[in-house]
């Protein structure tokens, strides 16, 4: 049949044992089994094997067992079920327990009830799982599972206090979790990820050992509700590398990992960056490298294993924010999406640069050290949509629009509207030796960032611009860029510079060609800090430059209506 049973009994003792075979009752005052071995192999059941029928009038009577005291010490127990494949970690169908010891009193077993006071239970399994100490008043019937005065300790974990589950039947715990009521209080308890990996190996996927092995979480909590919806009046967590959390909330669908969902109100917390990064795929960790070492946070967090929505107030070294944040596809780095609403926030430069995908900003862009941001920002690793107000040490900027395929300078598409108010543009583009503050509005709509191939319409309406220590005012410019052909028109109406232009440039080749008309009504170069002495002029220039190649210039320019004043 394939069944195998073996035992080696070194010391077995029974005290006042009574067996009533006719009524299936066994009672014993004491049972002792010491330094012995028990092995059982359950045979594989053939699919065609029918249950063995008993003689017509025989109905087996379920056993009822009473034992005042059961003492097991230093025994080996092995069990293998040939009907089930072996699994990683501690396997209830294939275990090999050594140094199995227990001290149990008031043991009762029947068809519908199991009850015992477990004073001690300890063993080691060949999987590596070690049960160090167990104390519990245990009760299980066809409608209740109770563990009172609970104390379960492994080499690294500890659960203690009280757990009660009420159910219609055992199968209904997973098939109809709403009818399974739970009440639990767990105080001064500890969960070690190393133990979780042995008991539930599938958790390695959600909590990779490379990031969570040898970590522990210490907690106090209370649970009330059913297995489809559990309320936590309080949850206190500390652990990992030093993170702490005080919260309350609700957990949903505990029996289904795919539908598991949480809704937590964080009353007070302190998160370490090293712990936050444990929950982020390694390929995404670099983008969060600029996070402060410690972040203090409170607010509401909802989500599941793939998505997260938080409405929070957070602060840390170099950052503070009040906003709502949504992250989708957390387990899929290529499809990660974000949606941020910033009510109030301030960030250091290093923090922002850490969030922007590498290569997105040109190297000459130099963000201010302090930044204050309001508005919305959403997108993914390649695209973003923004409606932001940016303030800080450079001045005020508003940005509205979208940018797609940001990493591809040829295929990137954008539609942006930007305003500035006394913004130090020179510092932003690392040209502050000649450029200063700018106030105006700007638009850019098109495809590409390479001026030789981009197709884009750009406008600028400048109220004032500081250039070479002069404050230019009232300029309007339009430009169309189309695969290296640039058409631009503009007007400047400053008291020291009044001009209009209409220019066409071809930048497809190594050296550009420029054609167009420039009409200067007023130019006072001394006031513009372009000439040491008085030099004022007006003119009209018709430019035809077929090539601006140095030492091979091909320029034909007609200048007329010239008026000049030299002092």
C-alpha positions as CSV (number, residue, x, y, z in Angstrom):
1,X,0.0,0.0,0.0
2,X,3.0,2.3,0.5
3,X,2.1,3.1,4.0
4,X,5.0,3.1,6.4
5,X,5.0,3.4,10.2
6,X,7.8,3.0,12.6
7,X,8.6,4.0,16.1
8,X,11.4,3.5,18.6
9,X,10.2,4.0,22.1
10,X,12.8,4.6,24.8
11,X,10.6,5.6,27.6
12,X,6.7,5.5,27.6
13,X,4.6,5.7,30.7
14,X,0.8,5.8,31.3
15,X,-0.9,6.6,34.6
16,X,-4.4,5.4,35.3
17,X,-5.2,4.8,31.6
18,X,-8.7,3.6,30.7
19,X,-9.8,2.6,27.2
20,X,-13.5,2.0,26.4
21,X,-13.5,0.5,22.9
22,X,-17.3,0.1,22.8
23,X,-17.9,3.8,23.4
24,X,-14.6,5.1,21.9
25,X,-13.5,6.8,25.1
26,X,-9.9,7.0,26.4
27,X,-8.9,8.7,29.6
28,X,-5.5,8.9,31.2
29,X,-4.1,10.8,34.2
30,X,-0.6,11.0,32.7
31,X,1.2,10.2,29.5
32,X,5.0,10.4,29.2
33,X,7.1,9.8,26.1
34,X,10.8,10.5,26.3
35,X,13.7,10.3,23.8
36,X,11.7,8.3,21.3
37,X,11.1,8.3,17.5
38,X,7.8,8.2,15.6
39,X,7.6,8.1,11.8
40,X,4.6,7.8,9.5
41,X,4.5,7.9,5.7
42,X,1.0,8.4,4.3
43,X,0.7,6.3,1.1
44,X,-0.4,7.8,-2.2
45,X,-4.1,7.2,-2.8
46,X,-5.0,6.0,-6.3
47,X,-7.6,8.0,-8.1
48,X,-9.8,4.9,-8.6
49,X,-9.6,3.7,-5.0
50,X,-13.0,3.6,-3.4
51,X,-13.5,4.1,0.3
52,X,-13.6,0.8,2.1
53,X,-17.1,0.0,3.2
54,X,-17.8,-1.2,6.7
55,X,-20.3,-4.0,7.5
56,X,-23.9,-2.9,7.2
57,X,-24.8,-2.1,10.8
58,X,-21.4,-0.8,11.8
59,X,-21.0,3.0,12.2
60,X,-17.7,4.1,13.6
61,X,-18.0,6.2,16.7
62,X,-15.6,9.2,17.0
63,X,-13.1,9.0,19.8
64,X,-13.3,11.1,22.9
65,X,-9.9,11.5,24.6
66,X,-9.2,13.0,28.0
67,X,-5.7,13.5,29.5
68,X,-4.9,15.3,32.6
69,X,-1.2,15.6,31.8
70,X,0.9,14.9,28.6
71,X,4.6,15.2,28.9
72,X,6.8,14.7,25.8
73,X,10.5,15.3,25.9
74,X,13.3,15.2,23.3
75,X,11.4,13.1,20.7
76,X,11.8,12.9,17.0
77,X,8.6,13.0,14.8
78,X,8.6,12.6,11.1
79,X,5.6,12.7,8.7
80,X,5.4,12.5,4.9
81,X,2.3,12.7,2.8
82,X,2.9,11.1,-0.6
83,X,-0.2,12.7,-2.0
84,X,1.3,16.2,-1.8
85,X,4.5,17.6,-3.3
86,X,7.2,19.0,-1.1
87,X,7.3,22.7,-0.5
88,X,9.9,25.3,0.4
89,X,10.2,26.2,4.1
90,X,8.2,24.5,6.9
91,X,5.9,22.0,5.1
92,X,3.0,20.6,7.1
93,X,2.8,17.7,4.7
94,X,6.5,16.8,5.0
95,X,8.1,17.6,8.3
96,X,10.9,16.2,10.4
97,X,10.8,17.4,13.9
98,X,13.7,16.9,16.3
99,X,13.9,17.7,20.1
100,X,10.1,17.7,20.2
101,X,9.0,18.4,23.7
102,X,5.7,19.5,25.3
103,X,4.0,20.0,28.6
104,X,0.2,19.9,28.2
105,X,-2.5,19.6,30.8
106,X,-6.3,19.4,30.7
107,X,-6.2,17.9,27.2
108,X,-9.6,17.0,25.7
109,X,-10.4,15.8,22.2
110,X,-13.6,14.9,20.5
111,X,-15.2,15.1,17.1
112,X,-16.4,18.7,17.7
113,X,-14.0,20.1,20.3
114,X,-10.3,20.2,21.1
115,X,-9.2,21.9,24.3
116,X,-5.9,22.1,26.1
117,X,-3.6,24.2,28.4
118,X,-0.2,24.1,26.7
119,X,2.5,25.1,29.2
120,X,5.3,24.4,26.8
121,X,5.9,23.2,23.2
122,X,9.2,23.2,21.4
123,X,10.8,21.6,18.4
124,X,13.3,22.0,15.5
125,X,12.4,21.2,11.9
126,X,14.9,20.3,9.2
127,X,13.6,23.3,7.2
128,X,15.4,25.5,9.7
129,X,12.2,26.6,11.6
130,X,12.6,26.5,15.4
131,X,9.8,26.8,17.9
132,X,11.3,27.9,21.1
133,X,8.4,28.3,23.6
134,X,4.6,28.0,23.5
135,X,2.1,28.8,26.2
136,X,-1.6,29.0,25.4
137,X,-5.1,28.1,26.6
138,X,-6.4,26.6,23.4
139,X,-10.0,25.9,22.4
140,X,-11.2,24.8,19.0
141,X,-14.8,23.8,18.2
142,X,-16.8,23.6,15.0
143,X,-17.4,27.4,15.3
144,X,-14.6,28.9,17.3
145,X,-10.8,29.1,17.5
146,X,-9.5,30.6,20.7
147,X,-5.9,31.2,21.9
148,X,-5.9,32.8,25.3
149,X,-2.9,33.7,27.4
150,X,-0.9,33.3,24.2
151,X,2.9,33.3,24.2
152,X,4.6,31.9,21.1
153,X,8.3,32.4,20.7
154,X,10.7,31.3,18.0
155,X,14.4,32.2,17.9
156,X,13.5,35.6,16.5
157,X,9.7,36.2,16.7
158,X,7.2,36.5,19.5
159,X,3.4,36.6,19.5
160,X,1.5,37.1,22.8
161,X,-1.8,37.9,24.3
162,X,-5.1,36.9,22.8
163,X,-6.7,35.7,19.5
164,X,-10.3,34.6,18.8
165,X,-11.9,33.6,15.5
166,X,-15.5,32.6,15.2
167,X,-16.7,31.0,12.0
168,X,-19.5,28.9,10.3
169,X,-17.0,26.2,9.5
170,X,-13.3,25.9,8.8
171,X,-13.8,25.9,5.0
172,X,-15.8,29.1,5.3
173,X,-12.8,31.0,6.6
174,X,-11.6,31.4,3.0
175,X,-14.8,30.9,1.0
176,X,-17.0,33.2,3.1
177,X,-14.6,35.4,5.1
178,X,-17.3,37.9,6.1
179,X,-18.8,35.3,8.4
180,X,-15.5,34.7,10.1
181,X,-15.3,37.1,13.1
182,X,-11.9,37.9,14.6
183,X,-10.9,39.6,17.8
184,X,-7.3,39.9,18.8
185,X,-5.0,41.8,21.0
186,X,-1.2,41.4,20.4
187,X,1.1,43.3,22.7
188,X,4.9,43.5,22.8
189,X,5.1,41.2,19.9
190,X,7.8,40.7,17.2
191,X,7.8,39.3,13.7
192,X,11.0,38.3,12.0
193,X,11.1,38.2,8.2
194,X,13.4,35.1,8.4
195,X,10.5,33.2,10.2
196,X,8.0,34.5,7.7
197,X,10.1,33.1,4.8
198,X,10.0,29.7,6.4
199,X,6.3,29.7,7.2
200,X,5.0,31.5,4.1
201,X,7.8,31.3,1.4
202,X,5.6,33.1,-1.1
203,X,6.2,36.3,0.8
204,X,9.7,36.4,-0.6
205,X,8.1,37.8,-3.8
206,X,6.6,40.8,-1.9
207,X,9.4,41.2,0.6
208,X,12.6,40.1,-1.2
209,X,15.2,38.5,1.2
210,X,17.9,40.8,-0.3
211,X,16.1,43.7,1.2
212,X,14.2,42.3,4.3
213,X,16.2,39.2,5.5
214,X,17.4,39.5,9.2
215,X,14.9,42.4,9.7
216,X,12.3,42.5,12.5
217,X,9.1,44.4,13.2
218,X,8.0,45.0,16.8
219,X,4.3,45.8,17.3
220,X,1.3,46.3,19.5
221,X,-2.2,46.2,17.9
222,X,-5.8,45.3,18.4
223,X,-8.1,43.7,15.7
224,X,-11.8,43.7,15.5
225,X,-14.1,42.6,12.7
226,X,-14.2,39.8,10.1
227,X,-11.6,38.4,7.7
228,X,-13.1,40.5,4.9
229,X,-12.9,43.7,6.9
230,X,-10.8,44.1,10.1
231,X,-10.7,47.4,12.1
232,X,-7.5,48.3,13.9
233,X,-8.3,50.7,16.8
234,X,-4.5,51.2,17.2
235,X,-1.3,49.9,15.5
236,X,2.1,50.7,16.9
237,X,5.1,49.5,14.8
238,X,8.8,49.9,15.2
239,X,11.6,48.0,13.6
240,X,13.5,47.4,10.3
241,X,16.3,49.9,10.5
242,X,14.6,52.2,13.0
243,X,11.2,53.2,11.5
244,X,8.3,53.8,13.8
245,X,4.6,54.1,13.2
246,X,1.4,54.9,15.2
247,X,-1.8,54.4,13.2
248,X,-5.3,53.1,13.1
249,X,-7.4,51.9,10.2
250,X,-9.0,49.0,8.3
251,X,-7.6,46.0,6.5
252,X,-9.7,44.3,3.8
253,X,-9.6,40.7,2.3
254,X,-7.0,39.2,4.5
255,X,-7.5,35.7,3.0
256,X,-6.8,36.9,-0.6
257,X,-3.4,38.4,-1.3
258,X,-4.5,39.6,-4.7
259,X,-7.5,41.5,-3.3
260,X,-5.8,42.6,0.0
261,X,-6.4,46.4,0.6
262,X,-5.6,48.8,3.4
263,X,-6.9,52.1,4.6
264,X,-4.7,53.5,7.4
265,X,-4.7,56.8,9.2
266,X,-1.1,57.6,10.3
267,X,-1.2,59.5,13.6
268,X,2.5,59.8,14.0
269,X,5.4,58.2,12.2
270,X,9.1,58.4,11.5
271,X,10.4,56.6,8.4
272,X,14.0,55.9,7.7
273,X,15.1,56.3,4.1
274,X,16.9,52.9,4.3
275,X,13.5,51.3,5.2
276,X,11.5,53.1,2.5
277,X,14.0,51.8,-0.1
278,X,13.4,48.3,1.0
279,X,9.9,48.5,-0.4
280,X,11.1,49.9,-3.8
281,X,12.4,47.7,-6.6
282,X,16.2,48.0,-6.8
283,X,16.0,49.4,-10.3
284,X,13.9,52.3,-9.0
285,X,15.9,53.0,-5.8
286,X,18.3,55.5,-7.4
287,X,15.4,57.9,-8.2
288,X,14.8,58.1,-4.4
289,X,18.4,58.4,-3.3
290,X,17.9,62.1,-2.4
291,X,15.3,61.4,0.2
292,X,16.1,62.7,3.7
293,X,17.6,60.1,6.1
294,X,14.4,60.4,8.3
295,X,10.9,61.5,7.2
296,X,8.2,62.4,9.7
297,X,4.8,61.8,8.4
298,X,1.1,61.9,9.3
299,X,-2.1,61.5,7.2
300,X,-4.0,58.8,5.4
301,X,-2.6,56.0,3.2
302,X,-4.7,53.6,1.2
303,X,-3.7,50.9,-1.3
304,X,-2.8,47.4,-2.2
305,X,0.3,45.5,-3.3
306,X,0.4,47.5,-6.7
307,X,-1.1,50.9,-5.9
308,X,-0.9,53.5,-3.2
309,X,-2.8,56.7,-2.5
310,X,-1.7,59.0,0.3
311,X,-2.9,62.4,1.7
312,X,-0.2,63.4,4.0
313,X,1.9,66.0,5.7
314,X,5.6,65.1,5.8
315,X,8.8,66.7,6.7
316,X,12.5,65.9,6.8
317,X,15.9,67.5,6.4
318,X,15.6,69.7,3.3
319,X,12.0,69.0,2.6
320,X,8.4,69.6,3.8
321,X,5.2,68.9,2.0
322,X,1.4,68.9,2.3
323,X,-0.3,67.0,-0.5
324,X,-1.9,64.0,-2.0
325,X,0.1,61.4,-3.9
326,X,-0.8,58.5,-6.0
327,X,1.5,55.7,-7.2
328,X,0.4,53.0,-9.6
329,X,2.2,49.7,-10.7
330,X,4.6,49.7,-7.8
331,X,5.8,46.2,-8.7
332,X,6.3,47.1,-12.4
333,X,9.2,49.5,-12.8
334,X,8.6,50.2,-16.5
335,X,5.0,51.1,-16.0
336,X,5.3,53.1,-12.7
337,X,2.9,56.0,-12.7
338,X,2.6,59.0,-10.3
339,X,0.0,61.7,-9.7
340,X,1.0,64.4,-7.2
341,X,-1.1,67.3,-5.7
342,X,1.1,69.7,-3.7
343,X,-0.8,72.1,-1.5
344,X,2.3,73.5,0.1
345,X,5.9,72.2,-0.2
346,X,9.5,73.2,0.0
347,X,12.4,71.1,-1.3
348,X,16.1,71.4,-1.6
349,X,17.7,71.1,-5.0
350,X,19.2,67.7,-4.2
351,X,15.8,66.3,-3.4
352,X,14.2,67.4,-6.7
353,X,17.2,66.2,-8.8
354,X,16.9,62.8,-7.2
355,X,13.2,62.5,-8.3
356,X,13.8,63.6,-11.9
357,X,14.8,60.7,-14.2
358,X,18.5,60.8,-15.1
359,X,19.1,62.6,-18.5
360,X,15.8,64.5,-18.4
361,X,17.4,67.9,-17.7
362,X,20.2,69.3,-19.8
363,X,23.5,69.5,-17.8
364,X,23.6,73.3,-17.9
365,X,20.3,73.6,-16.0
366,X,21.1,74.6,-12.4
367,X,18.1,74.5,-10.1
368,X,17.9,76.9,-7.0
369,X,19.0,75.5,-3.7
370,X,15.6,76.2,-2.2
371,X,12.3,75.6,-4.0
372,X,8.7,76.1,-3.0
373,X,6.2,74.3,-5.1
374,X,2.4,74.2,-5.4
375,X,0.2,72.5,-8.0
376,X,-0.1,69.2,-9.7
377,X,2.4,66.8,-11.4
378,X,1.6,63.5,-13.0
379,X,3.1,61.1,-15.4
380,X,5.4,58.1,-15.6
381,X,9.1,57.4,-16.3
382,X,8.9,59.1,-19.7
383,X,6.0,61.5,-19.6
384,X,4.7,64.2,-17.3
385,X,1.8,66.7,-17.1
386,X,2.4,69.8,-14.9
387,X,0.4,72.7,-13.5
388,X,2.9,74.2,-11.0
389,X,3.9,77.3,-9.2
390,X,7.6,77.3,-8.5
391,X,9.1,79.8,-6.0
392,X,12.4,80.0,-4.3
393,X,15.7,81.8,-4.2
394,X,15.5,82.5,-8.0
395,X,12.0,84.1,-8.0
396,X,8.6,82.9,-9.2
397,X,7.8,80.6,-12.1
398,X,4.5,79.0,-13.2
399,X,4.6,76.0,-15.5
400,X,1.6,74.5,-17.2
401,X,1.5,71.8,-19.9
402,X,2.9,68.4,-20.8
403,X,6.1,66.7,-21.9
404,X,6.2,63.3,-23.5
405,X,9.1,61.0,-24.3
406,X,11.3,63.3,-22.2
407,X,14.4,61.1,-22.6
408,X,14.4,61.2,-26.4
409,X,15.6,64.6,-27.6
410,X,14.4,63.8,-31.2
411,X,10.9,62.4,-30.4
412,X,10.0,64.4,-27.3
413,X,6.7,66.3,-27.6
414,X,5.6,69.2,-25.5
415,X,3.1,71.9,-25.1
416,X,4.2,74.3,-22.3
417,X,3.1,77.7,-21.0
418,X,5.6,79.4,-18.6
419,X,5.4,82.6,-16.8
420,X,8.2,84.3,-14.7
421,X,8.2,87.1,-12.2
422,X,11.6,88.5,-11.4
423,X,13.1,85.1,-12.1
424,X,16.9,84.8,-12.2
425,X,17.0,83.0,-15.5
426,X,20.8,83.4,-15.8
427,X,21.4,81.3,-12.7
428,X,19.0,78.7,-14.0
429,X,20.9,78.1,-17.2
430,X,24.4,78.8,-15.7
431,X,24.8,82.1,-17.6
432,X,24.4,84.5,-14.6
433,X,27.5,86.5,-15.6
434,X,25.5,88.2,-18.5
435,X,21.8,87.3,-17.7
436,X,19.8,88.4,-14.7
437,X,16.1,88.5,-13.9
438,X,13.3,88.1,-16.3
439,X,9.5,88.8,-16.1
440,X,7.3,87.6,-18.9
441,X,5.4,84.7,-20.5
442,X,6.7,82.0,-22.8
443,X,5.1,79.2,-24.8
444,X,6.7,76.1,-26.6
445,X,4.7,73.6,-28.6
446,X,6.2,71.0,-30.8
447,X,8.5,67.9,-31.1
448,X,12.2,67.5,-30.3
449,X,14.9,69.5,-28.5
450,X,17.6,69.3,-31.3
451,X,17.4,72.7,-33.0
452,X,18.5,71.1,-36.3
453,X,15.6,68.7,-36.4
454,X,12.9,70.0,-34.0
455,X,9.5,71.1,-35.1
456,X,8.2,73.7,-32.7
457,X,6.4,77.0,-32.2
458,X,7.9,79.3,-29.6
459,X,6.7,82.7,-28.3
460,X,8.1,85.1,-25.7
461,X,6.4,88.2,-24.3
462,X,9.0,89.8,-22.1
463,X,8.1,92.6,-19.8
464,X,11.7,93.0,-18.6
465,X,15.0,91.1,-19.0
466,X,18.3,91.9,-17.4
467,X,21.2,91.5,-19.9
468,X,24.7,92.7,-19.4
469,X,23.5,94.7,-16.3
470,X,20.8,96.5,-18.3
471,X,17.1,96.1,-17.8
472,X,15.4,95.6,-21.2
473,X,11.7,96.1,-21.4
474,X,8.7,95.3,-23.7
475,X,9.9,92.6,-26.1
476,X,7.7,90.2,-28.1
477,X,9.2,87.3,-30.1
478,X,7.7,84.5,-32.2
479,X,9.7,81.7,-33.8
480,X,8.9,78.6,-35.8
481,X,11.4,75.9,-36.1
482,X,10.9,73.2,-38.7
483,X,13.7,70.7,-39.4
484,X,16.5,73.3,-39.3
485,X,14.5,76.1,-40.9
486,X,13.8,78.9,-38.4
487,X,11.4,81.8,-39.1
488,X,11.3,84.4,-36.4
489,X,9.6,87.8,-36.0
490,X,10.0,90.2,-33.1
491,X,9.7,93.7,-31.7
492,X,11.4,95.5,-28.8
493,X,10.0,98.7,-27.4
494,X,12.5,99.7,-24.8
495,X,13.3,103.4,-24.3
496,X,16.9,102.8,-25.3
497,X,16.3,100.1,-27.9
498,X,13.4,100.1,-30.4
499,X,13.6,97.6,-33.2
500,X,11.6,95.2,-35.4
501,X,12.9,92.1,-37.2
502,X,11.8,89.4,-39.6
503,X,14.5,86.7,-40.1
504,X,14.7,83.3,-41.7
505,X,17.6,81.1,-40.8
506,X,18.8,77.7,-42.1
507,X,20.7,75.7,-39.5
508,X,20.6,72.3,-41.2
509,X,24.3,72.5,-42.3
510,X,27.3,72.9,-40.1
511,X,27.2,76.7,-40.5
512,X,23.9,78.6,-40.6
513,X,22.5,80.8,-43.4
514,X,20.5,83.9,-42.4
515,X,18.2,86.2,-44.4
516,X,15.9,88.9,-43.2
517,X,15.1,92.5,-42.4
518,X,16.1,94.4,-39.2
519,X,14.8,97.9,-38.6
520,X,16.4,99.8,-35.7
521,X,14.5,102.9,-34.8
522,X,16.5,103.7,-31.6
523,X,19.7,102.2,-30.2
524,X,21.6,103.9,-27.4
525,X,24.6,101.6,-26.8
526,X,26.1,103.4,-23.9
527,X,22.9,103.1,-21.9
528,X,22.6,99.4,-22.9
529,X,26.1,98.9,-21.5
530,X,27.3,97.8,-24.9
531,X,29.7,100.7,-25.6
532,X,31.9,102.8,-23.3
533,X,31.0,106.2,-24.9
534,X,27.9,107.7,-26.4
535,X,26.9,105.8,-29.5
536,X,23.3,106.2,-30.7
537,X,22.0,105.1,-34.1
538,X,19.0,104.0,-36.2
539,X,19.1,102.0,-39.4
540,X,17.5,99.5,-41.7
541,X,19.4,96.4,-42.6
542,X,18.5,93.9,-45.3
543,X,20.6,90.8,-44.6
544,X,21.4,88.0,-47.0
545,X,24.0,85.7,-45.4
546,X,24.3,82.4,-47.3
547,X,27.1,81.1,-45.0
548,X,28.5,82.2,-41.7
549,X,31.5,79.9,-41.9
550,X,34.5,81.6,-40.3
551,X,37.1,82.8,-42.9
552,X,34.6,81.9,-45.6
553,X,31.8,84.3,-44.9
554,X,29.2,84.8,-47.7
555,X,27.2,87.8,-46.6
556,X,25.5,90.5,-48.6
557,X,23.9,93.2,-46.4
558,X,22.3,96.4,-47.5
559,X,22.1,99.1,-44.8
560,X,20.3,102.4,-45.4
561,X,18.6,105.2,-43.5
562,X,21.5,105.3,-41.1
563,X,21.5,108.0,-38.4
564,X,24.3,108.1,-35.9
565,X,25.3,110.1,-32.9
566,X,28.8,109.8,-31.4
567,X,29.9,111.5,-28.2
